[in-house]
């Protein structure tokens, strides 16, 4: 700890002056009175101020001493210097695909991932910048390289999951382009992991940029309709042909009746 205004310690000279005031001999004024009966209670106080007597410090003295010490401390402005953490350039990739609407996390995977992203933004050191990439049907950037936490948190609150699949690889390529050549840049991904990451985007290929994964959701068997389309029957326009793809996310086989 150091003192920003060490000359403020000079005010400490007021403390011995205060003590001197309490040690000074009282010079009473002489008055003629009709009787000393009512003045007998003052005799002990007068005796305490006689020379070479042990001083008596009332509670008011200690209150005044504490006030003076606080005044000296405030005037000298004590301060402690600490090494502040250096700012970072972080790119947040928020998975907004259909699987993030699953409710195995309460209230949903997406809300859980968004809360983790909010906590990450709140913990960023001062001077950091953050970019948000929402990986929906198409990767989008609601906020780019902002140091305003309120703006980033508002963008996270406005994000919503989409009823569509996406290629998270596109979002990671975009994140790598944004974070590249940024001092202390890193990528943080918030996802349920329901995707196949292309080999060229493995963590090793993104070095030296750190890639941090925040995974939500539970490893439970999941079946979903991942593609759906309808068209008129070329042979009978009054009829419709419906095509859908059902995908099993899990190791256990599932029958068509269960899907």
Secondary structure in CASP SS format (residue, H / E / C, confidence):
PFRMAT SS
TARGET T0000
AUTHOR 0000-0000-0000
METHOD secondary structure of the structure
MODEL  1
X C 1.00
X E 1.00
X E 1.00
X C 1.00
X C 1.00
X H 1.00
X H 1.00
X H 1.00
X H 1.00
X H 1.00
X H 1.00
X H 1.00
X H 1.00
X H 1.00
X H 1.00
X H 1.00
X H 1.00
X H 1.00
X H 1.00
X H 1.00
X H 1.00
X H 1.00
X H 1.00
X C 1.00
X C 1.00
X C 1.00
X C 1.00
X C 1.00
X C 1.00
X C 1.00
X C 1.00
X C 1.00
X C 1.00
X C 1.00
X C 1.00
X C 1.00
X H 1.00
X H 1.00
X H 1.00
X H 1.00
X H 1.00
X H 1.00
X H 1.00
X H 1.00
X H 1.00
X H 1.00
X H 1.00
X H 1.00
X C 1.00
X C 1.00
X C 1.00
X C 1.00
X C 1.00
X C 1.00
X C 1.00
X C 1.00
X C 1.00
X C 1.00
X H 1.00
X H 1.00
X H 1.00
X H 1.00
X H 1.00
X H 1.00
X H 1.00
X H 1.00
X H 1.00
X H 1.00
X H 1.00
X H 1.00
X H 1.00
X H 1.00
X H 1.00
X H 1.00
X H 1.00
X H 1.00
X C 1.00
X E 1.00
X E 1.00
X C 1.00
X C 1.00
X C 1.00
X C 1.00
X C 1.00
X C 1.00
X C 1.00
X C 1.00
X C 1.00
X E 1.00
X E 1.00
X E 1.00
X E 1.00
X E 1.00
X E 1.00
X E 1.00
X C 1.00
X C 1.00
X H 1.00
X H 1.00
X H 1.00
X H 1.00
X C 1.00
X C 1.00
X C 1.00
X C 1.00
X C 1.00
X C 1.00
X C 1.00
X H 1.00
X H 1.00
X H 1.00
X H 1.00
X H 1.00
X H 1.00
X H 1.00
X H 1.00
X H 1.00
X H 1.00
X H 1.00
X H 1.00
X H 1.00
X H 1.00
X C 1.00
X C 1.00
X C 1.00
X C 1.00
X C 1.00
X C 1.00
X E 1.00
X E 1.00
X E 1.00
X E 1.00
X E 1.00
X E 1.00
X E 1.00
X C 1.00
X C 1.00
X C 1.00
X E 1.00
X E 1.00
X E 1.00
X E 1.00
X E 1.00
X E 1.00
X E 1.00
X E 1.00
X C 1.00
X C 1.00
X H 1.00
X H 1.00
X H 1.00
X H 1.00
X H 1.00
X H 1.00
X H 1.00
X H 1.00
X H 1.00
X H 1.00
X C 1.00
X C 1.00
X C 1.00
X C 1.00
X C 1.00
X C 1.00
X C 1.00
X C 1.00
X C 1.00
X H 1.00
X H 1.00
X H 1.00
X H 1.00
X H 1.00
X H 1.00
X H 1.00
X H 1.00
X H 1.00
X H 1.00
X H 1.00
X H 1.00
X C 1.00
X C 1.00
X C 1.00
X C 1.00
X C 1.00
X E 1.00
X E 1.00
X E 1.00
X E 1.00
X E 1.00
X E 1.00
X E 1.00
X C 1.00
X C 1.00
X C 1.00
X C 1.00
X C 1.00
X C 1.00
X C 1.00
X H 1.00
X H 1.00
X H 1.00
X C 1.00
X H 1.00
X H 1.00
X H 1.00
X H 1.00
X C 1.00
X C 1.00
X C 1.00
X E 1.00
X E 1.00
X E 1.00
X E 1.00
X E 1.00
X E 1.00
X C 1.00
X C 1.00
X C 1.00
X C 1.00
X C 1.00
X C 1.00
X E 1.00
X E 1.00
X E 1.00
X E 1.00
X E 1.00
X E 1.00
X E 1.00
X E 1.00
X E 1.00
X E 1.00
X E 1.00
X E 1.00
X C 1.00
X C 1.00
X E 1.00
X E 1.00
X E 1.00
X E 1.00
X E 1.00
X E 1.00
X E 1.00
X E 1.00
X E 1.00
X E 1.00
X E 1.00
X E 1.00
X E 1.00
X E 1.00
X C 1.00
X C 1.00
X C 1.00
X C 1.00
X C 1.00
X C 1.00
X C 1.00
X C 1.00
X C 1.00
X C 1.00
END
